[in-house]
Amino acid sequence: MKKRESGERSADSGEREEPAATPVRNVTRALKKFDAEPNALALALRDHLGEAGAKTLVSALRRVLK
């Protein structure tokens, strides 16, 4: 019997196996640790949103904080 590789579709479910740590999970973990490690949240959001998305978020935060 062939062992499935990570991310390979299951013949039974037709769904992909979820990687161990998705970007959303990384953001969630970083958010929970925000008080102790605020830079971790910034990095996780940048990784999840990409550079353009992170810049959009920064602009939106600036508007909200005025």
Distance bins in CASP14 RR format, pairs under 12 A and 6 or more apart:
PFRMAT RR
TARGET T0000
AUTHOR 0000-0000-0000
RMODE 2
METHOD distances of the structure
MODEL  1
1 11 0 0 0 0 0 1 0 0 0 0 0
2 8 0 0 0 0 1 0 0 0 0 0 0
2 10 0 0 0 0 0 1 0 0 0 0 0
2 11 0 0 0 0 0 1 0 0 0 0 0
3 17 0 0 0 0 0 1 0 0 0 0 0
4 10 1 0 0 1 0 0 0 0 0 0 0
4 11 0 0 0 0 1 0 0 0 0 0 0
4 12 0 0 0 0 0 1 0 0 0 0 0
4 13 0 0 0 0 0 1 0 0 0 0 0
4 14 0 0 0 0 0 1 0 0 0 0 0
4 15 0 0 0 0 0 1 0 0 0 0 0
4 16 0 0 0 0 0 1 0 0 0 0 0
4 17 1 0 0 1 0 0 0 0 0 0 0
5 16 0 0 0 0 0 1 0 0 0 0 0
5 17 0 0 0 0 1 0 0 0 0 0 0
5 19 0 0 0 0 0 1 0 0 0 0 0
6 16 0 0 0 0 1 0 0 0 0 0 0
6 17 1 0 0 1 0 0 0 0 0 0 0
6 18 0 0 0 0 1 0 0 0 0 0 0
6 19 1 0 0 1 0 0 0 0 0 0 0
6 20 0 0 0 0 1 0 0 0 0 0 0
6 21 0 0 0 0 0 1 0 0 0 0 0
7 14 0 0 0 0 0 1 0 0 0 0 0
7 15 0 0 0 0 1 0 0 0 0 0 0
7 16 1 0 1 0 0 0 0 0 0 0 0
7 17 1 0 1 0 0 0 0 0 0 0 0
7 18 0 0 0 0 1 0 0 0 0 0 0
7 19 1 0 0 1 0 0 0 0 0 0 0
7 20 0 0 0 0 0 1 0 0 0 0 0
7 22 0 0 0 0 0 1 0 0 0 0 0
8 14 0 0 0 0 0 1 0 0 0 0 0
8 15 0 0 0 0 0 1 0 0 0 0 0
8 16 1 0 0 1 0 0 0 0 0 0 0
8 17 1 0 0 1 0 0 0 0 0 0 0
8 19 0 0 0 0 0 1 0 0 0 0 0
9 15 1 0 0 1 0 0 0 0 0 0 0
9 16 1 0 1 0 0 0 0 0 0 0 0
9 17 0 0 0 0 1 0 0 0 0 0 0
10 16 1 0 0 1 0 0 0 0 0 0 0
10 17 1 0 0 1 0 0 0 0 0 0 0
10 18 0 0 0 0 0 1 0 0 0 0 0
16 22 0 0 0 0 0 1 0 0 0 0 0
18 24 0 0 0 0 0 1 0 0 0 0 0
18 25 0 0 0 0 1 0 0 0 0 0 0
19 25 0 0 0 0 1 0 0 0 0 0 0
19 26 0 0 0 0 0 1 0 0 0 0 0
20 26 0 0 0 0 0 1 0 0 0 0 0
21 27 0 0 0 0 0 1 0 0 0 0 0
21 28 0 0 0 0 0 1 0 0 0 0 0
21 29 0 0 0 0 1 0 0 0 0 0 0
21 30 0 0 0 0 0 1 0 0 0 0 0
21 44 0 0 0 0 0 1 0 0 0 0 0
21 47 0 0 0 0 0 1 0 0 0 0 0
21 48 0 0 0 0 0 1 0 0 0 0 0
22 28 0 0 0 0 1 0 0 0 0 0 0
22 29 0 0 0 0 0 1 0 0 0 0 0
22 44 0 0 0 0 0 1 0 0 0 0 0
22 47 0 0 0 0 0 1 0 0 0 0 0
22 48 0 0 0 0 1 0 0 0 0 0 0
23 29 0 0 0 0 0 1 0 0 0 0 0
23 30 0 0 0 0 0 1 0 0 0 0 0
23 43 0 0 0 0 0 1 0 0 0 0 0
23 44 1 0 0 1 0 0 0 0 0 0 0
23 45 0 0 0 0 1 0 0 0 0 0 0
23 46 0 0 0 0 0 1 0 0 0 0 0
23 47 1 0 1 0 0 0 0 0 0 0 0
23 48 1 1 0 0 0 0 0 0 0 0 0
23 49 0 0 0 0 1 0 0 0 0 0 0
23 50 0 0 0 0 1 0 0 0 0 0 0
24 30 0 0 0 0 0 1 0 0 0 0 0
24 31 0 0 0 0 0 1 0 0 0 0 0
24 44 0 0 0 0 1 0 0 0 0 0 0
24 45 0 0 0 0 0 1 0 0 0 0 0
24 47 0 0 0 0 0 1 0 0 0 0 0
24 48 1 0 0 1 0 0 0 0 0 0 0
24 49 0 0 0 0 0 1 0 0 0 0 0
25 31 0 0 0 0 0 1 0 0 0 0 0
25 32 0 0 0 0 0 1 0 0 0 0 0
25 44 0 0 0 0 1 0 0 0 0 0 0
25 47 0 0 0 0 0 1 0 0 0 0 0
25 48 0 0 0 0 1 0 0 0 0 0 0
26 32 0 0 0 0 0 1 0 0 0 0 0
26 33 0 0 0 0 0 1 0 0 0 0 0
26 40 0 0 0 0 1 0 0 0 0 0 0
26 41 0 0 0 0 1 0 0 0 0 0 0
26 42 0 0 0 0 0 1 0 0 0 0 0
26 43 0 0 0 0 1 0 0 0 0 0 0
26 44 1 0 1 0 0 0 0 0 0 0 0
26 45 0 0 0 0 1 0 0 0 0 0 0
26 46 0 0 0 0 0 1 0 0 0 0 0
26 47 1 0 0 1 0 0 0 0 0 0 0
26 48 1 0 0 1 0 0 0 0 0 0 0
26 49 0 0 0 0 0 1 0 0 0 0 0
27 33 0 0 0 0 0 1 0 0 0 0 0
27 34 0 0 0 0 0 1 0 0 0 0 0
27 40 0 0 0 0 1 0 0 0 0 0 0
27 41 1 0 0 1 0 0 0 0 0 0 0
27 42 0 0 0 0 0 1 0 0 0 0 0
27 43 0 0 0 0 1 0 0 0 0 0 0
27 44 1 0 1 0 0 0 0 0 0 0 0
27 45 1 0 0 1 0 0 0 0 0 0 0
27 46 0 0 0 0 0 1 0 0 0 0 0
27 47 0 0 0 0 1 0 0 0 0 0 0
27 48 1 0 1 0 0 0 0 0 0 0 0
27 49 0 0 0 0 1 0 0 0 0 0 0
27 54 0 0 0 0 0 1 0 0 0 0 0
27 57 0 0 0 0 0 1 0 0 0 0 0
28 34 0 0 0 0 0 1 0 0 0 0 0
28 40 0 0 0 0 0 1 0 0 0 0 0
28 41 0 0 0 0 1 0 0 0 0 0 0
28 44 0 0 0 0 1 0 0 0 0 0 0
28 45 0 0 0 0 0 1 0 0 0 0 0
28 48 0 0 0 0 0 1 0 0 0 0 0
29 36 0 0 0 0 0 1 0 0 0 0 0
29 37 0 0 0 0 1 0 0 0 0 0 0
29 40 1 0 0 1 0 0 0 0 0 0 0
29 41 0 0 0 0 1 0 0 0 0 0 0
29 43 0 0 0 0 0 1 0 0 0 0 0
29 44 1 0 0 1 0 0 0 0 0 0 0
29 48 0 0 0 0 0 1 0 0 0 0 0
30 36 0 0 0 0 0 1 0 0 0 0 0
30 37 1 0 0 1 0 0 0 0 0 0 0
30 38 0 0 0 0 1 0 0 0 0 0 0
30 39 0 0 0 0 1 0 0 0 0 0 0
30 40 1 0 1 0 0 0 0 0 0 0 0
30 41 1 0 1 0 0 0 0 0 0 0 0
30 42 0 0 0 0 1 0 0 0 0 0 0
30 43 1 0 0 1 0 0 0 0 0 0 0
30 44 1 0 1 0 0 0 0 0 0 0 0
30 45 1 0 0 1 0 0 0 0 0 0 0
30 46 0 0 0 0 0 1 0 0 0 0 0
30 47 0 0 0 0 1 0 0 0 0 0 0
30 48 0 0 0 0 1 0 0 0 0 0 0
31 37 0 0 0 0 0 1 0 0 0 0 0
31 38 0 0 0 0 0 1 0 0 0 0 0
31 40 0 0 0 0 1 0 0 0 0 0 0
31 41 1 0 1 0 0 0 0 0 0 0 0
31 42 0 0 0 0 0 1 0 0 0 0 0
31 44 0 0 0 0 1 0 0 0 0 0 0
31 45 0 0 0 0 1 0 0 0 0 0 0
31 48 0 0 0 0 0 1 0 0 0 0 0
32 40 0 0 0 0 1 0 0 0 0 0 0
32 41 0 0 0 0 1 0 0 0 0 0 0
32 44 0 0 0 0 0 1 0 0 0 0 0
33 39 0 0 0 0 0 1 0 0 0 0 0
33 40 1 0 0 1 0 0 0 0 0 0 0
33 41 1 0 0 1 0 0 0 0 0 0 0
33 43 0 0 0 0 0 1 0 0 0 0 0
33 44 0 0 0 0 1 0 0 0 0 0 0
34 40 1 0 0 1 0 0 0 0 0 0 0
34 41 1 0 1 0 0 0 0 0 0 0 0
34 42 0 0 0 0 1 0 0 0 0 0 0
34 44 0 0 0 0 0 1 0 0 0 0 0
34 45 0 0 0 0 0 1 0 0 0 0 0
35 41 0 0 0 0 0 1 0 0 0 0 0
37 43 0 0 0 0 1 0 0 0 0 0 0
37 44 0 0 0 0 0 1 0 0 0 0 0
38 44 0 0 0 0 0 1 0 0 0 0 0
38 45 0 0 0 0 0 1 0 0 0 0 0
39 45 0 0 0 0 0 1 0 0 0 0 0
39 46 0 0 0 0 0 1 0 0 0 0 0
40 46 0 0 0 0 0 1 0 0 0 0 0
40 47 0 0 0 0 0 1 0 0 0 0 0
41 47 0 0 0 0 0 1 0 0 0 0 0
41 48 0 0 0 0 0 1 0 0 0 0 0
41 49 0 0 0 0 0 1 0 0 0 0 0
41 54 0 0 0 0 0 1 0 0 0 0 0
41 57 0 0 0 0 0 1 0 0 0 0 0
42 48 0 0 0 0 0 1 0 0 0 0 0
42 49 0 0 0 0 0 1 0 0 0 0 0
42 54 0 0 0 0 1 0 0 0 0 0 0
42 57 0 0 0 0 1 0 0 0 0 0 0
42 58 0 0 0 0 1 0 0 0 0 0 0
42 61 0 0 0 0 0 1 0 0 0 0 0
43 49 0 0 0 0 0 1 0 0 0 0 0
43 50 0 0 0 0 0 1 0 0 0 0 0
43 54 0 0 0 0 1 0 0 0 0 0 0
44 50 0 0 0 0 0 1 0 0 0 0 0
44 54 0 0 0 0 0 1 0 0 0 0 0
44 57 0 0 0 0 0 1 0 0 0 0 0
45 51 0 0 0 0 0 1 0 0 0 0 0
45 53 0 0 0 0 1 0 0 0 0 0 0
45 54 1 0 0 1 0 0 0 0 0 0 0
45 55 0 0 0 0 0 1 0 0 0 0 0
45 56 0 0 0 0 0 1 0 0 0 0 0
45 57 1 0 0 1 0 0 0 0 0 0 0
45 58 0 0 0 0 1 0 0 0 0 0 0
45 60 0 0 0 0 0 1 0 0 0 0 0
45 61 0 0 0 0 0 1 0 0 0 0 0
46 52 0 0 0 0 0 1 0 0 0 0 0
46 53 0 0 0 0 1 0 0 0 0 0 0
46 54 1 0 1 0 0 0 0 0 0 0 0
46 55 0 0 0 0 1 0 0 0 0 0 0
46 56 0 0 0 0 0 1 0 0 0 0 0
46 57 0 0 0 0 1 0 0 0 0 0 0
46 58 0 0 0 0 1 0 0 0 0 0 0
47 53 0 0 0 0 0 1 0 0 0 0 0
47 54 0 0 0 0 1 0 0 0 0 0 0
48 54 0 0 0 0 1 0 0 0 0 0 0
48 57 0 0 0 0 0 1 0 0 0 0 0
49 55 0 0 0 0 1 0 0 0 0 0 0
49 56 1 0 0 1 0 0 0 0 0 0 0
49 57 1 0 0 1 0 0 0 0 0 0 0
49 58 0 0 0 0 0 1 0 0 0 0 0
49 60 0 0 0 0 0 1 0 0 0 0 0
50 56 0 0 0 0 1 0 0 0 0 0 0
50 57 0 0 0 0 1 0 0 0 0 0 0
50 58 0 0 0 0 0 1 0 0 0 0 0
51 57 0 0 0 0 0 1 0 0 0 0 0
51 58 0 0 0 0 0 1 0 0 0 0 0
52 58 0 0 0 0 0 1 0 0 0 0 0
52 59 0 0 0 0 0 1 0 0 0 0 0
53 59 0 0 0 0 1 0 0 0 0 0 0
53 60 0 0 0 0 1 0 0 0 0 0 0
53 61 0 0 0 0 0 1 0 0 0 0 0
54 60 0 0 0 0 0 1 0 0 0 0 0
54 61 0 0 0 0 0 1 0 0 0 0 0
55 61 0 0 0 0 0 1 0 0 0 0 0
55 62 0 0 0 0 0 1 0 0 0 0 0
56 62 0 0 0 0 0 1 0 0 0 0 0
56 63 0 0 0 0 0 1 0 0 0 0 0
57 63 0 0 0 0 0 1 0 0 0 0 0
57 64 0 0 0 0 0 1 0 0 0 0 0
58 64 0 0 0 0 0 1 0 0 0 0 0
58 65 0 0 0 0 0 1 0 0 0 0 0
59 65 0 0 0 0 0 1 0 0 0 0 0
59 66 0 0 0 0 0 1 0 0 0 0 0
60 66 0 0 0 0 0 1 0 0 0 0 0
END
